[in-house]
C-alpha cells in the first residue's frame, strides 16, 4: 500500500511516499522522483532530507536521491527552522540545512 509520509517540497503538492517496507518520492502526476528504496524517509527541508536504508544509520540526500554529504549518522531527526538534531560518535549536535 502506498501512503504519504511528508511534504516533498514546502512550496508544492509533491509528497514523499512510501510502501510498508520502503520510502521514496513521487510527484503530483504520479512519477517517481526517488524510487522507493529507503527504510526511513524524513521530511524534506530546502530540498534535503535524512534517510536510512537499515534503520541504524542515517544519510542526507537531495531531491534526486543523491547523498549530499559523506557523513553517516547514528540518529537524525527532521529539520525544523533549517536545523536538525543529529547524533554522531555518541554525541548530539545539529545539522544546518544548506543548499
Beta strands, then each sheet from edge to edge (+ up, - down):
strand 1: 3-7
strand 2: 15-19
strand 3: 22-26
strand 4: 32-38
strand 5: 40-41
strand 6: 48-52
strand 7: 59-62
strand 8: 75-76
strand 9: 83-88
strand 10: 91-96
sheet 1: 1+ 2- 3+ 4-
sheet 2: 5+ 6- 7+
sheet 3: 8+ 9- 10+
end
